[in-house]
Amino acid sequence: MKKYVCDVCGWVYDPEIGDPDSGIAPGTPFEDIPDDWECPDCGVTKEDFSVMD
């Protein structure tokens, strides 16, 4: 599974870890995160994330 990085603050979403504090379980692909999810560090939406190379 691909990791995604926030274009605004650099926070990395790692699907192996998820975002448990926001209710996103480990193993959840970025594509399966609800559209209203926000970056836990800066609050931007999924639209402001890019795939990490």
Predicted model as a PDB file, atoms N, CA, C, CB and O in Angstrom, pLDDT in the B-factor column:
MODEL        1                                                                  
ATOM      1  N   MET A   1       0.840  -1.192   0.000  1.00 91.00           N  
ATOM      2  CA  MET A   1       0.000   0.000   0.000  1.00 91.00           C  
ATOM      3  C   MET A   1       0.882   1.251   0.000  1.00 91.00           C  
ATOM      4  CB  MET A   1      -0.954   0.000   1.225  1.00 91.00           C  
ATOM      5  O   MET A   1       1.937   1.299   0.633  1.00 91.00           O  
ATOM      6  N   LYS A   2       0.416   2.242  -0.721  1.00 97.00           N  
ATOM      7  CA  LYS A   2       1.192   3.469  -0.867  1.00 97.00           C  
ATOM      8  C   LYS A   2       1.003   4.388   0.330  1.00 97.00           C  
ATOM      9  CB  LYS A   2       0.801   4.194  -2.148  1.00 97.00           C  
ATOM     10  O   LYS A   2      -0.060   4.420   0.951  1.00 97.00           O  
ATOM     11  N   LYS A   3       2.068   5.143   0.644  1.00 98.00           N  
ATOM     12  CA  LYS A   3       2.000   6.182   1.671  1.00 98.00           C  
ATOM     13  C   LYS A   3       1.664   7.494   0.975  1.00 98.00           C  
ATOM     14  CB  LYS A   3       3.351   6.293   2.478  1.00 98.00           C  
ATOM     15  O   LYS A   3       1.989   7.700  -0.194  1.00 98.00           O  
ATOM     16  N   TYR A   4       1.008   8.371   1.718  1.00 98.00           N  
ATOM     17  CA  TYR A   4       0.633   9.688   1.193  1.00 98.00           C  
ATOM     18  C   TYR A   4       1.173  10.760   2.126  1.00 98.00           C  
ATOM     19  CB  TYR A   4      -0.917   9.819   1.039  1.00 98.00           C  
ATOM     20  O   TYR A   4       1.189  10.584   3.344  1.00 98.00           O  
ATOM     21  N   VAL A   5       1.616  11.874   1.548  1.00 98.00           N  
ATOM     22  CA  VAL A   5       2.172  12.967   2.341  1.00 98.00           C  
ATOM     23  C   VAL A   5       1.304  14.216   2.175  1.00 98.00           C  
ATOM     24  CB  VAL A   5       3.640  13.260   1.924  1.00 98.00           C  
ATOM     25  O   VAL A   5       0.842  14.527   1.077  1.00 98.00           O  
ATOM     26  N   CYS A   6       1.095  14.921   3.286  1.00 98.00           N  
ATOM     27  CA  CYS A   6       0.345  16.176   3.262  1.00 98.00           C  
ATOM     28  C   CYS A   6       1.186  17.240   2.573  1.00 98.00           C  
ATOM     29  CB  CYS A   6      -0.045  16.626   4.701  1.00 98.00           C  
ATOM     30  O   CYS A   6       2.328  17.490   2.958  1.00 98.00           O  
ATOM     31  N   ASP A   7       0.609  17.866   1.546  1.00 98.00           N  
ATOM     32  CA  ASP A   7       1.325  18.901   0.798  1.00 98.00           C  
ATOM     33  C   ASP A   7       1.541  20.167   1.622  1.00 98.00           C  
ATOM     34  CB  ASP A   7       0.565  19.242  -0.471  1.00 98.00           C  
ATOM     35  O   ASP A   7       2.412  20.974   1.300  1.00 98.00           O  
ATOM     36  N   VAL A   8       0.760  20.345   2.676  1.00 98.00           N  
ATOM     37  CA  VAL A   8       0.833  21.555   3.480  1.00 98.00           C  
ATOM     38  C   VAL A   8       1.868  21.436   4.601  1.00 98.00           C  
ATOM     39  CB  VAL A   8      -0.531  21.871   4.064  1.00 98.00           C  
ATOM     40  O   VAL A   8       2.719  22.310   4.763  1.00 98.00           O  
ATOM     41  N   CYS A   9       1.788  20.337   5.383  1.00 98.00           N  
ATOM     42  CA  CYS A   9       2.650  20.249   6.571  1.00 98.00           C  
ATOM     43  C   CYS A   9       3.652  19.103   6.550  1.00 98.00           C  
ATOM     44  CB  CYS A   9       1.804  20.114   7.781  1.00 98.00           C  
ATOM     45  O   CYS A   9       4.544  19.048   7.397  1.00 98.00           O  
ATOM     46  N   GLY A  10       3.518  18.178   5.585  1.00 98.00           N  
ATOM     47  CA  GLY A  10       4.475  17.089   5.481  1.00 98.00           C  
ATOM     48  C   GLY A  10       4.145  15.842   6.288  1.00 98.00           C  
ATOM     49  O   GLY A  10       4.931  14.895   6.304  1.00 98.00           O  
ATOM     50  N   TRP A  11       2.977  15.822   6.969  1.00 98.00           N  
ATOM     51  CA  TRP A  11       2.581  14.641   7.737  1.00 98.00           C  
ATOM     52  C   TRP A  11       2.358  13.481   6.769  1.00 98.00           C  
ATOM     53  CB  TRP A  11       1.292  14.921   8.583  1.00 98.00           C  
ATOM     54  O   TRP A  11       1.773  13.662   5.701  1.00 98.00           O  
ATOM     55  N   VAL A  12       2.823  12.298   7.142  1.00 98.00           N  
ATOM     56  CA  VAL A  12       2.721  11.139   6.259  1.00 98.00           C  
ATOM     57  C   VAL A  12       1.653  10.176   6.762  1.00 98.00           C  
ATOM     58  CB  VAL A  12       4.077  10.422   6.149  1.00 98.00           C  
ATOM     59  O   VAL A  12       1.662   9.771   7.925  1.00 98.00           O  
ATOM     60  N   TYR A  13       0.719   9.812   5.857  1.00 98.00           N  
ATOM     61  CA  TYR A  13      -0.251   8.764   6.162  1.00 98.00           C  
ATOM     62  C   TYR A  13       0.344   7.448   5.715  1.00 98.00           C  
ATOM     63  CB  TYR A  13      -1.631   9.028   5.469  1.00 98.00           C  
ATOM     64  O   TYR A  13       0.591   7.231   4.529  1.00 98.00           O  
ATOM     65  N   ASP A  14       0.574   6.562   6.688  1.00 98.00           N  
ATOM     66  CA  ASP A  14       1.090   5.218   6.422  1.00 98.00           C  
ATOM     67  C   ASP A  14      -0.051   4.239   6.657  1.00 98.00           C  
ATOM     68  CB  ASP A  14       2.336   4.879   7.330  1.00 98.00           C  
ATOM     69  O   ASP A  14      -0.497   4.084   7.794  1.00 98.00           O  
ATOM     70  N   PRO A  15      -0.536   3.570   5.604  1.00 98.00           N  
ATOM     71  CA  PRO A  15      -1.686   2.680   5.771  1.00 98.00           C  
ATOM     72  C   PRO A  15      -1.434   1.539   6.754  1.00 98.00           C  
ATOM     73  CB  PRO A  15      -2.077   2.107   4.440  1.00 98.00           C  
ATOM     74  O   PRO A  15      -2.383   1.001   7.324  1.00 98.00           O  
ATOM     75  N   GLU A  16      -0.190   1.166   6.958  1.00 98.00           N  
ATOM     76  CA  GLU A  16       0.104   0.112   7.930  1.00 98.00           C  
ATOM     77  C   GLU A  16      -0.187   0.576   9.353  1.00 98.00           C  
ATOM     78  CB  GLU A  16       1.565  -0.330   7.813  1.00 98.00           C  
ATOM     79  O   GLU A  16      -0.494  -0.238  10.224  1.00 98.00           O  
ATOM     80  N   ILE A  17      -0.093   1.873   9.586  1.00 98.00           N  
ATOM     81  CA  ILE A  17      -0.350   2.457  10.911  1.00 98.00           C  
ATOM     82  C   ILE A  17      -1.770   2.999  11.001  1.00 98.00           C  
ATOM     83  CB  ILE A  17       0.660   3.578  11.212  1.00 98.00           C  
ATOM     84  O   ILE A  17      -2.400   2.918  12.056  1.00 98.00           O  
ATOM     85  N   GLY A  18      -2.279   3.552   9.902  1.00 98.00           N  
ATOM     86  CA  GLY A  18      -3.595   4.190   9.906  1.00 98.00           C  
ATOM     87  C   GLY A  18      -3.539   5.507  10.659  1.00 98.00           C  
ATOM     88  O   GLY A  18      -2.485   6.137  10.752  1.00 98.00           O  
ATOM     89  N   ASP A  19      -4.665   5.914  11.189  1.00 98.00           N  
ATOM     90  CA  ASP A  19      -4.767   7.121  12.025  1.00 98.00           C  
ATOM     91  C   ASP A  19      -5.743   6.803  13.151  1.00 98.00           C  
ATOM     92  CB  ASP A  19      -5.244   8.387  11.187  1.00 98.00           C  
ATOM     93  O   ASP A  19      -6.865   7.310  13.167  1.00 98.00           O  
ATOM     94  N   PRO A  20      -5.311   5.954  14.102  1.00 97.00           N  
ATOM     95  CA  PRO A  20      -6.209   5.494  15.164  1.00 97.00           C  
ATOM     96  C   PRO A  20      -6.890   6.617  15.947  1.00 97.00           C  
ATOM     97  CB  PRO A  20      -5.446   4.637  16.115  1.00 97.00           C  
ATOM     98  O   PRO A  20      -8.029   6.460  16.386  1.00 97.00           O  
ATOM     99  N   ASP A  21      -6.208   7.740  16.125  1.00 96.00           N  
ATOM    100  CA  ASP A  21      -6.798   8.859  16.864  1.00 96.00           C  
ATOM    101  C   ASP A  21      -8.013   9.435  16.140  1.00 96.00           C  
ATOM    102  CB  ASP A  21      -5.756   9.956  17.080  1.00 96.00           C  
ATOM    103  O   ASP A  21      -8.872  10.058  16.763  1.00 96.00           O  
ATOM    104  N   SER A  22      -8.083   9.225  14.824  1.00 96.00           N  
ATOM    105  CA  SER A  22      -9.214   9.711  14.029  1.00 96.00           C  
ATOM    106  C   SER A  22     -10.150   8.580  13.618  1.00 96.00           C  
ATOM    107  CB  SER A  22      -8.710  10.436  12.789  1.00 96.00           C  
ATOM    108  O   SER A  22     -11.047   8.781  12.800  1.00 96.00           O  
ATOM    109  N   GLY A  23      -9.943   7.393  14.183  1.00 97.00           N  
ATOM    110  CA  GLY A  23     -10.822   6.272  13.889  1.00 97.00           C  
ATOM    111  C   GLY A  23     -10.480   5.515  12.614  1.00 97.00           C  
ATOM    112  O   GLY A  23     -11.300   4.742  12.118  1.00 97.00           O  
ATOM    113  N   ILE A  24      -9.275   5.727  12.073  1.00 98.00           N  
ATOM    114  CA  ILE A  24      -8.841   5.022  10.872  1.00 98.00           C  
ATOM    115  C   ILE A  24      -7.953   3.853  11.310  1.00 98.00           C  
ATOM    116  CB  ILE A  24      -8.078   5.986   9.885  1.00 98.00           C  
ATOM    117  O   ILE A  24      -6.845   4.054  11.808  1.00 98.00           O  
ATOM    118  N   ALA A  25      -8.450   2.643  11.119  1.00 98.00           N  
ATOM    119  CA  ALA A  25      -7.759   1.450  11.595  1.00 98.00           C  
ATOM    120  C   ALA A  25      -6.493   1.162  10.795  1.00 98.00           C  
ATOM    121  CB  ALA A  25      -8.687   0.255  11.534  1.00 98.00           C  
ATOM    122  O   ALA A  25      -6.420   1.480   9.609  1.00 98.00           O  
ATOM    123  N   PRO A  26      -5.485   0.553  11.449  1.00 98.00           N  
ATOM    124  CA  PRO A  26      -4.302   0.101  10.698  1.00 98.00           C  
ATOM    125  C   PRO A  26      -4.735  -0.823   9.565  1.00 98.00           C  
ATOM    126  CB  PRO A  26      -3.291  -0.627  11.636  1.00 98.00           C  
ATOM    127  O   PRO A  26      -5.664  -1.616   9.716  1.00 98.00           O  
ATOM    128  N   GLY A  27      -4.049  -0.711   8.426  1.00 98.00           N  
ATOM    129  CA  GLY A  27      -4.385  -1.520   7.263  1.00 98.00           C  
ATOM    130  C   GLY A  27      -5.387  -0.873   6.326  1.00 98.00           C  
ATOM    131  O   GLY A  27      -5.777  -1.476   5.326  1.00 98.00           O  
ATOM    132  N   THR A  28      -5.816   0.365   6.639  1.00 98.00           N  
ATOM    133  CA  THR A  28      -6.789   1.065   5.793  1.00 98.00           C  
ATOM    134  C   THR A  28      -6.070   1.815   4.671  1.00 98.00           C  
ATOM    135  CB  THR A  28      -7.642   2.047   6.637  1.00 98.00           C  
ATOM    136  O   THR A  28      -5.286   2.724   4.943  1.00 98.00           O  
ATOM    137  N   PRO A  29      -6.330   1.442   3.400  1.00 98.00           N  
ATOM    138  CA  PRO A  29      -5.733   2.188   2.291  1.00 98.00           C  
ATOM    139  C   PRO A  29      -6.232   3.635   2.286  1.00 98.00           C  
ATOM    140  CB  PRO A  29      -6.057   1.504   0.944  1.00 98.00           C  
ATOM    141  O   PRO A  29      -7.359   3.913   2.697  1.00 98.00           O  
ATOM    142  N   PHE A  30      -5.387   4.547   1.818  1.00 98.00           N  
ATOM    143  CA  PHE A  30      -5.746   5.966   1.778  1.00 98.00           C  
ATOM    144  C   PHE A  30      -7.053   6.182   1.018  1.00 98.00           C  
ATOM    145  CB  PHE A  30      -4.620   6.784   1.129  1.00 98.00           C  
ATOM    146  O   PHE A  30      -7.868   7.021   1.399  1.00 98.00           O  
ATOM    147  N   GLU A  31      -7.247   5.420  -0.055  1.00 97.00           N  
ATOM    148  CA  GLU A  31      -8.441   5.570  -0.885  1.00 97.00           C  
ATOM    149  C   GLU A  31      -9.716   5.243  -0.112  1.00 97.00           C  
ATOM    150  CB  GLU A  31      -8.339   4.678  -2.112  1.00 97.00           C  
ATOM    151  O   GLU A  31     -10.794   5.717  -0.470  1.00 97.00           O  
ATOM    152  N   ASP A  32      -9.601   4.437   0.945  1.00 98.00           N  
ATOM    153  CA  ASP A  32     -10.776   4.017   1.720  1.00 98.00           C  
ATOM    154  C   ASP A  32     -11.083   4.922   2.914  1.00 98.00           C  
ATOM    155  CB  ASP A  32     -10.576   2.611   2.209  1.00 98.00           C  
ATOM    156  O   ASP A  32     -12.070   4.708   3.618  1.00 98.00           O  
ATOM    157  N   ILE A  33     -10.245   5.928   3.142  1.00 97.00           N  
ATOM    158  CA  ILE A  33     -10.502   6.884   4.223  1.00 97.00           C  
ATOM    159  C   ILE A  33     -11.692   7.764   3.808  1.00 97.00           C  
ATOM    160  CB  ILE A  33      -9.219   7.762   4.531  1.00 97.00           C  
ATOM    161  O   ILE A  33     -11.776   8.173   2.650  1.00 97.00           O  
ATOM    162  N   PRO A  34     -12.611   8.059   4.740  1.00 97.00           N  
ATOM    163  CA  PRO A  34     -13.753   8.933   4.391  1.00 97.00           C  
ATOM    164  C   PRO A  34     -13.284  10.286   3.843  1.00 97.00           C  
ATOM    165  CB  PRO A  34     -14.652   9.158   5.628  1.00 97.00           C  
ATOM    166  O   PRO A  34     -12.240  10.801   4.245  1.00 97.00           O  
ATOM    167  N   ASP A  35     -14.063  10.848   2.926  1.00 95.00           N  
ATOM    168  CA  ASP A  35     -13.698  12.118   2.293  1.00 95.00           C  
ATOM    169  C   ASP A  35     -13.650  13.282   3.277  1.00 95.00           C  
ATOM    170  CB  ASP A  35     -14.674  12.437   1.190  1.00 95.00           C  
ATOM    171  O   ASP A  35     -12.999  14.291   3.005  1.00 95.00           O  
ATOM    172  N   ASP A  36     -14.330  13.158   4.418  1.00 96.00           N  
ATOM    173  CA  ASP A  36     -14.327  14.263   5.381  1.00 96.00           C  
ATOM    174  C   ASP A  36     -13.190  14.146   6.411  1.00 96.00           C  
ATOM    175  CB  ASP A  36     -15.669  14.318   6.104  1.00 96.00           C  
ATOM    176  O   ASP A  36     -13.112  14.947   7.342  1.00 96.00           O  
ATOM    177  N   TRP A  37     -12.321  13.159   6.241  1.00 98.00           N  
ATOM    178  CA  TRP A  37     -11.154  13.017   7.116  1.00 98.00           C  
ATOM    179  C   TRP A  37     -10.225  14.208   6.916  1.00 98.00           C  
ATOM    180  CB  TRP A  37     -10.402  11.683   6.835  1.00 98.00           C  
ATOM    181  O   TRP A  37     -10.129  14.748   5.814  1.00 98.00           O  
ATOM    182  N   GLU A  38      -9.541  14.614   7.981  1.00 98.00           N  
ATOM    183  CA  GLU A  38      -8.610  15.748   7.917  1.00 98.00           C  
ATOM    184  C   GLU A  38      -7.236  15.337   8.411  1.00 98.00           C  
ATOM    185  CB  GLU A  38      -9.134  16.934   8.743  1.00 98.00           C  
ATOM    186  O   GLU A  38      -7.108  14.440   9.245  1.00 98.00           O  
ATOM    187  N   CYS A  39      -6.215  15.994   7.895  1.00 98.00           N  
ATOM    188  CA  CYS A  39      -4.850  15.777   8.357  1.00 98.00           C  
ATOM    189  C   CYS A  39      -4.802  16.030   9.862  1.00 98.00           C  
ATOM    190  CB  CYS A  39      -3.841  16.701   7.599  1.00 98.00           C  
ATOM    191  O   CYS A  39      -5.243  17.084  10.320  1.00 98.00           O  
ATOM    192  N   PRO A  40      -4.270  15.077  10.641  1.00 97.00           N  
ATOM    193  CA  PRO A  40      -4.249  15.259  12.092  1.00 97.00           C  
ATOM    194  C   PRO A  40      -3.334  16.383  12.567  1.00 97.00           C  
ATOM    195  CB  PRO A  40      -3.831  13.988  12.743  1.00 97.00           C  
ATOM    196  O   PRO A  40      -3.474  16.850  13.698  1.00 97.00           O  
ATOM    197  N   ASP A  41      -2.404  16.826  11.729  1.00 97.00           N  
ATOM    198  CA  ASP A  41      -1.498  17.898  12.134  1.00 97.00           C  
ATOM    199  C   ASP A  41      -1.985  19.290  11.752  1.00 97.00           C  
ATOM    200  CB  ASP A  41      -0.152  17.668  11.531  1.00 97.00           C  
ATOM    201  O   ASP A  41      -1.872  20.226  12.543  1.00 97.00           O  
ATOM    202  N   CYS A  42      -2.535  19.434  10.524  1.00 98.00           N  
ATOM    203  CA  CYS A  42      -2.879  20.787  10.083  1.00 98.00           C  
ATOM    204  C   CYS A  42      -4.338  20.963   9.665  1.00 98.00           C  
ATOM    205  CB  CYS A  42      -2.002  21.170   8.944  1.00 98.00           C  
ATOM    206  O   CYS A  42      -4.779  22.093   9.451  1.00 98.00           O  
ATOM    207  N   GLY A  43      -5.100  19.863   9.542  1.00 97.00           N  
ATOM    208  CA  GLY A  43      -6.533  19.985   9.294  1.00 97.00           C  
ATOM    209  C   GLY A  43      -6.980  20.100   7.855  1.00 97.00           C  
ATOM    210  O   GLY A  43      -8.163  20.325   7.602  1.00 97.00           O  
ATOM    211  N   VAL A  44      -6.056  19.951   6.883  1.00 98.00           N  
ATOM    212  CA  VAL A  44      -6.489  20.006   5.487  1.00 98.00           C  
ATOM    213  C   VAL A  44      -7.154  18.682   5.102  1.00 98.00           C  
ATOM    214  CB  VAL A  44      -5.287  20.310   4.547  1.00 98.00           C  
ATOM    215  O   VAL A  44      -7.059  17.698   5.835  1.00 98.00           O  
ATOM    216  N   THR A  45      -7.823  18.664   3.953  1.00 97.00           N  
ATOM    217  CA  THR A  45      -8.549  17.475   3.521  1.00 97.00           C  
ATOM    218  C   THR A  45      -7.668  16.544   2.674  1.00 97.00           C  
ATOM    219  CB  THR A  45      -9.789  17.883   2.729  1.00 97.00           C  
ATOM    220  O   THR A  45      -6.515  16.852   2.372  1.00 97.00           O  
ATOM    221  N   LYS A  46      -8.250  15.403   2.305  1.00 97.00           N  
ATOM    222  CA  LYS A  46      -7.530  14.413   1.491  1.00 97.00           C  
ATOM    223  C   LYS A  46      -7.031  14.995   0.179  1.00 97.00           C  
ATOM    224  CB  LYS A  46      -8.425  13.223   1.207  1.00 97.00           C  
ATOM    225  O   LYS A  46      -6.041  14.517  -0.376  1.00 97.00           O  
ATOM    226  N   GLU A  47      -7.709  16.027  -0.325  1.00 97.00           N  
ATOM    227  CA  GLU A  47      -7.306  16.632  -1.612  1.00 97.00           C  
ATOM    228  C   GLU A  47      -5.912  17.229  -1.550  1.00 97.00           C  
ATOM    229  CB  GLU A  47      -8.301  17.712  -2.025  1.00 97.00           C  
ATOM    230  O   GLU A  47      -5.270  17.428  -2.582  1.00 97.00           O  
ATOM    231  N   ASP A  48      -5.439  17.518  -0.337  1.00 98.00           N  
ATOM    232  CA  ASP A  48      -4.125  18.156  -0.171  1.00 98.00           C  
ATOM    233  C   ASP A  48      -3.025  17.150   0.137  1.00 98.00           C  
ATOM    234  CB  ASP A  48      -4.185  19.192   0.936  1.00 98.00           C  
ATOM    235  O   ASP A  48      -1.977  17.515   0.671  1.00 98.00           O  
ATOM    236  N   PHE A  49      -3.262  15.875  -0.202  1.00 98.00           N  
ATOM    237  CA  PHE A  49      -2.255  14.834  -0.022  1.00 98.00           C  
ATOM    238  C   PHE A  49      -1.777  14.330  -1.383  1.00 98.00           C  
ATOM    239  CB  PHE A  49      -2.820  13.666   0.821  1.00 98.00           C  
ATOM    240  O   PHE A  49      -2.537  14.306  -2.351  1.00 98.00           O  
ATOM    241  N   SER A  50      -0.504  13.928  -1.439  1.00 98.00           N  
ATOM    242  CA  SER A  50       0.083  13.381  -2.658  1.00 98.00           C  
ATOM    243  C   SER A  50       0.719  12.037  -2.349  1.00 98.00           C  
ATOM    244  CB  SER A  50       1.126  14.355  -3.261  1.00 98.00           C  
ATOM    245  O   SER A  50       1.159  11.795  -1.225  1.00 98.00           O  
ATOM    246  N   VAL A  51       0.767  11.158  -3.355  1.00 98.00           N  
ATOM    247  CA  VAL A  51       1.415   9.867  -3.203  1.00 98.00           C  
ATOM    248  C   VAL A  51       2.915  10.075  -2.999  1.00 98.00           C  
ATOM    249  CB  VAL A  51       1.145   8.965  -4.434  1.00 98.00           C  
ATOM    250  O   VAL A  51       3.543  10.871  -3.697  1.00 98.00           O  
ATOM    251  N   MET A  52       3.479   9.347  -2.033  1.00 96.00           N  
ATOM    252  CA  MET A  52       4.930   9.406  -1.838  1.00 96.00           C  
ATOM    253  C   MET A  52       5.595   8.492  -2.855  1.00 96.00           C  
ATOM    254  CB  MET A  52       5.326   8.997  -0.382  1.00 96.00           C  
ATOM    255  O   MET A  52       5.091   7.405  -3.136  1.00 96.00           O  
ATOM    256  N   ASP A  53       6.712   8.921  -3.404  1.00 82.00           N  
ATOM    257  CA  ASP A  53       7.467   8.092  -4.361  1.00 82.00           C  
ATOM    258  C   ASP A  53       8.352   7.108  -3.634  1.00 82.00           C  
ATOM    259  CB  ASP A  53       8.318   8.966  -5.292  1.00 82.00           C  
ATOM    260  O   ASP A  53       9.060   6.328  -4.270  1.00 82.00           O  
TER     261      ASP A  53                                                      
ENDMDL                                                                          
END                                                                             
